[in-house]
Amino acid sequence: MIVTLLGLACFALLVVSLAPRLVGLSPLPDRIRNVSLFAIMALLITIVGLIQSWNVALALLNLCLISSIMALGVNIQWGYAGLLNVGIMGFAALGGVAAVLISADPVADAWAAGALGIFVSFILAVVTVMATVYAYRNMAPSMARNLALFAIIVIGLIAIRYFYGPAKDAIEDVNPASEGYLGGLGLPIILAWPVGGVLAGLAAWVIGKTALGLRSDYLAIATLGIAEIIVAIIKHEDWLTRGVKNVSGLPRPVPYEIDLQQSQWFVDIATRLGQDPALSSSVFVKLCYAVLFTVVLLAVLWLSERALNSPWGRMMRAIRDNEVSANAMGKDVVARHLQVFVLGSIVVGIAGAMLTTLDGQLTPGAYQPLRYTFLIWVMVILGGSGNNWGAVLGGFVVWFFWIQAEPIGSWLMQTLTAGMAEDNALRVHLLNSTAHMRLMTMGIILLLVLRFSPRGLIPEK
């Protein structure tokens, strides 16, 4: 019965979003249609809680909320200004690094062994960059300027390497099995969320200053390449984030299950409700995460809507639609592009820090373009580019079916092959193919939406 409800809810989502155009009927009024789509998504998550468990449903909800925030960040860049950023993975990774730098406990031995050398090498790097920029701007173009720039860069790199190499090795040699890095500041991890946004914003500013004057395809190549560089640094600089050995055990902004199970007030409430305290503690923790993530999502959504409907938002859309005309009207197109690129990256960085907080660990090897770039772009396109509510809906729809496509596909294949023999070759093949259902499902959903609702489920007005 419940499985049937899940199928009916999925069918209702398809009917409300695509069926009117499919059969040539007039679409529903925008407000009714949009509310219906969000209501169906809430129903789908509720049915998952009834079929599988509320632990699974709340875990799915939390990831949907974080994905929606990432989609909002990309929508700010693409939907507002038409900037093609395919380096989302790198900005999300910087948010994860912020979670480690802010919340992890400092490793005293590592600080004593090499922190000074790392600090000196960082200062030398800043001085080298500043000296290079100063020489480039203040010397006339000539062979002398080229030689001066070459000398500054070479001397700077030698000096940086002189301090950085020994310091790095000394830090990584400090109990490498469990530490081998500097650690963090030991502060509450929730402070890492805005810091993650700041780190992503700074990286976006550096990228934007060099790449935003390029054509959109070159910008895409530049952002993709820099994202891969960021992830490669996180993977291989063990002194910073332990590399592929991961940083686990990050503190939480919510209670721990074991603490709840040992709290008499919580045990009394769970017993009164007829629930197992151990299971209830896990549900309660995920519910606390959901409240925090919902607050952040609503805050980002409210600010995005205010910005979109302001004179600034109208200016950004004018630049997006016709850069030449906007430039002729006196608008600084490159400066506005840099501004919106940084703002969108800040939102993605905040979401990246939230995701690491939810996981409780930083896993550099998990940052893959499929998860952190392709899926986020599908959310924005499917939801509706330029519409903040559409980006949120796209985050929920895409992540829900990305996770639930395999169990739904397994149930479907078992139902279709119920009358076949256990060793039937076709039955075995179909059951083994359920692992690939998510890729096929996402492709079908994207094709249907692009065919019958090319501007997304909630298109821009």
N, C-alpha and C positions, 0 to 999 in steps of 0.2 A: 504493500500500500504506500509506504513512504517513498520507495523507489519510483513508483508511479507519479507521486507528487513532484519529485525532482525532475522527472521527464516533462511533466506538464508545465513546471515553472520555466524550464529551458525553452519549451515551445512558446510559452507566453512572451518571453523575452524576444524571440524571433518574430512573433506576430506583431507585437507593439512597435518594434523598431523597423522591420523590413516589409511585412506583409502588405500594408496599404499600397506601397509603390509596386510591389510584386504583382498584384492583381488589378492595379489601375484605380484604386479607390483614393479618396481624399484622405490625407494623413490627419491624425488626431491633432487637436490644438496643442501648441508647443508646451504650455504649462502642464496640461494633463498627461501628455506623452512623457515628458521628462520625469514627473513625479512617479509615473507608472514604472518607468525603467529602473529608478532607484528602489522602488518598492519591491520589484521582482528580484533585484539583487539581494535585498535584505531577506526575502523569502528563500532564495537559494541557499544563503549561508545558514539560515535557520534549519532548513531541511538537512543540511550536512550535519548540524549538531544533533538532529534526531536520528539520522541514519548511522553515522559513524560515532562521534562523541562531541561533547561541547569543547573538549580540549582541542580537537582538530578544527572545529569551526572557529574558535577564537584565535588559534594560531593562523588560520587562513585570513581572518579579518585583520589581524595586525599587519600581515604582509601586504594585504590590499591597501591599507591606510598608508603605509610607507611608500608603496609603489605609486599611489595617487599623488603623494607629495613630489616624488621624482618627476612624474608626468607633468605636474604643474610647472616645475622648473624648466623643463624642455619646452612646454607650451609658451612660457614667457619669451624664450629665445626664438622659437620657430613661429608660433602663432601670432606674436606681437610684431616681430621684426623680420621674419623670414630667414633667420640665421641657422645654417645647417651644421649643427654640432653633433658629431658622431663620436665624441670623446667623453660621453657621460660616465663611462666606467671609471675614468681617471679621477673625476671630481667626487664620485661616490667613495672611491678608495681613500681620498684625502680626508673625507669625513670619518672613515674608519680609523685612520691614523690619529686623528684628533682625539678619538675616544681612548686610545692607548696613552697618548701623551698627557692627557688630563687626568685620567682616573687610575691608571696603573700605579702601584706603589714604587717609589724610587729604589733602585738597587745601589745601596751605599758603596759597596766595593767597586762597582763599575764606574760610579762617579769619581771615586778617588783614583781609579786606574787611568782613565782617559778622557774625562769630561773637559778638562782644561785644553787638551789638544784639539778636541772637536770644536770648542768655542773659538780658539785661535784660528783654526782653519776656516771657520765660517766668517770671522771678521776679515781675514785675508781675501776671501772670495768676494765679499762686499766691496772692499777697497779696490780689488782688481777690476771689478765691473765699473765702479765709479771712475777710476782712472782711465779706463778704456773709453767710456762715454765722453769724459772731459777732453781727452786728446782728440777724439774724432770731431767734436763740435768746435774746438778752438784752434785747431791747426788747419791751415789751408791744404786743399787736396794736392798731395805731392808724394814723391818717393819717401821723403823724410817722415811724413805722417804714417805711411804704411809700415816703415821700419819701426817707428815708435810704438804703434799698435801691436806689432808682432812681438816686440821686446817686452811690453807690459804684460801681454797674455802669457808668454812663455815663462817669464820670471814669476808671475803670479801663480801659475800652475805648479811650478817647482816648489815654491814656498808652501802652497797649500798641501801638496803631497807630502812634504817633509814632516808636517805636523799631523796630518790626517791619518796616514798609514799606520804609524806606531800606536796612535790613540785608538783607532778602530780595532786593531788586533788585540790590544790590551783589554778593551771592553768585552770583546767577544770571547776571550779566554776565561772570563769570570763565570765559573759554574755554568758552562754552556748547555748542559742537559736541561736545566730549568730556568736559567736566566740568560746571561750572555748579551744583555742590552741595558741601556740606561734606565729603562722604566719610565714612569711618568711623575706627575706631581701629587698623586694621591688625593685628588679633589673629587667631589661628587660628579658622577659621570654625566649627569644631565647638563652640566656646564660645558661638556664637550660638544653639544649640539650647536650652539652658536659659534664655538671655536671652529668646528668643522666647516660651517658656512664661511667663516673668515678665511680659512686656508684655501678653500675652493675658490673664493672670490679673488684672492691674491693671485692664484695660479691663472684664473681666467683673465685677470688684468694683464699679466705678462703675455699670455697667448694672444689676447686681443690687440695689444699694442704692436704686435708683429704680424698678425695674420688677418685682421679685420679689413685691411685695405685690399685683400685679395678677392678674387671671384669666389662664389659660393662653393664650387667644387674644390678649389684649393683650400678653402677654410675647412671643409670636411676632412681632407687629407691631413691637414695640419693638426686638427683636434684629435683625430684618430691616432696619429703618430705620437703626439705628446701624451695621450692617455696610456698608450702602451709603455712609454718611457717611465711614467709615474708608477705604474704597476710593477715594472721591472726593478725600479729602485726599491720599492717596498719589499719585493721578493728577495733581493740580494743584499740589502744593507741590514745585516743582522743586528748591528749595534742600535738601530733605530726601532725596529719592530720584530726582531727575532727571525725575520725572513719567513721561509716556508716552514719553520718550526712552530709558527703560530704563537699568539699571545692569548692565553685562556684565563678564565677565572676573573674576568673584569667585574667590578662591583655593579650592583643593580640600583636603579632608582625606585624599585618596588620591593616588598618583603620577599624573603626566601621561603620556599615551601616548608623546609624543616622547622623554621621558626614559627610558622603558622600552626604546624602540627603540634608544637609544644606549647602553644598559647591556649590557655583554658577557655578564653572567651570565644576563640574561633572553633575549638572542638565542640563547645556547647551549642553554637549556632548550627554547625554541620549536623550534629546529632539531632537537634530539634527539627531540622529539615529532612531527616532520614537519609543523609548522605554520608559517604565515607570521607572522613577528614583528610586522608591522603589525596584522594581524587579531587576533593573540593579545594584543597590548597593550590593545586596546579591550575584549576579553573579561575580561582580568585586572582592569582598572579597574572595570568594572561588578560583577565578583565581589567586589572590595574594598568597594564601596558596599553590596552585599547583606549582607556580614558585619556592617558597622556598623549597618545598618538592622535586621537581625535581632536584634542585641544589644539595641537600644533597644526593639523590639517585645516581646521576651521579658521585659525588665525592667518595662515598663508593664503587660504582661499579668499578670505575677507579683504586682505591687503591687495591681492591680485585683482579682485573685482573693482576695488576702489581705483587702482592704478589704470585698469583697462578703460574705465568709464570717465577718466579725468582728461583734461586737455593734453596731458603727457601721453596717455594711451591713444588718443586720436592722432596725435603727431606721429607716434610710432607706427600706427597702421598706415598713415599716409606715406611715410618713408618706405614701408614694406611694399605698398602697392605701386609706387612710382618714385624711385629715388631721384631721378632727374628733376622732376617737378618740385619735390621737397627741397632739393638743393638749390633750385632757382628761387625758392621762397625764403632762402636764408637759413635753412636748417643745417646744422653740422651733422651730416649723416654718419660719418665715422665715429664721432664722439657719442652720438646716441646709440649706435650699434655697440660700442664698447660698454656703455652704461647698462644696456639690457642684457648683454652677454654676461656681465659680472653678476647682475641680479639673479638671472636664471641659474647660474652656477652656484651661487650661495644657497639657493633652495635645494639643489641636488646634494650639496655638501652636508646640509643639515639632515637630509633624509639618509645619507650614507652613515652619518654618526648614529642616527636612530637605529638603523639596521644592525650595526655592530653592537649597540647596546642590547638589542633584543637577542642577538645570538650569544652574547656574553663572551665573545672572543673575536679576535681579528685573524682571518684566514686569507692571506694574500693570494694563495692559489685559487681561491673561489671567484676572483674577479675576472669574469669571462665576458666578452662582448655580447654573446647571446643573451645573457641574463641582464646585464647592466646597460646595454645600448639598444640592441634590436628590440627586445620586449618593451622597453620604455617608449621607443618610437612607435611601435604598434599601438600602444595604449593611447598616445596622442592622436594618431591618425584615425584609429577606430572610434575614439570618443568624439573627435571633432576639433580640428586645428583652430586655434584662436578663441576657443570657448573654454573657460576655466572649469565649468561644470562638466563639460564633455571630457576634459582630461581626467577629472576625478572618476567619472563613470567608466572611462576606458581603463583606468587602473584597476578598478574592481572587476570588470568583465574579463579582461585579459588574464589577470593573475588567477581568478577563480577557475577559468577553464584550463589554464596552464597546469594547475595542480590537480584538478578533478577530472581532467580528460582521461587519465589512465584508469582510475577506478571505475568511472562510468563506462569506458571502453571495455574493461574486463567483464563487467556485468552484462554488457550488450553481447559480447562474444559468447559468454557462457549461456546466455538465453538463446542465441541463434543456433548454437551447436548442442543444445540439450538433448536432442534426439539422436545424436551421432554416437558411435562407439567410442570408448575411451582412447583407443589407439588409432582412430581415424586420422589420416594424414592431413586432411583439410582442417579438422578440428584442432589438431596440435599446432598447425601453422597459424591459424587465426588467434588462438590463445597466446601464442608466443609473440604475436604482432601487437599486442596491446601496449607494450612499452613505447611504441612509436605513435600511439594515438594522439598524444599532445601536439606533435608537429603537424599531423594531418588536420587535427581539429583547428589549430590556429590558422592554418592556411585556408581552410574552408570558411571560417568566420571572417577572415580578412577579405577574401574574394567576394563573399556575399555582401559585406558592408560596402566595399568599394564599387560593386556593381549597382546596388539598389539604393545606397545612401552614400554617394561618393564624398560628401562633405562631413561624414561622420554621423554617429548616433545622435549627438546634440550639436548641430552645426553652428558656426558663427553667424550672428545676425548681421 
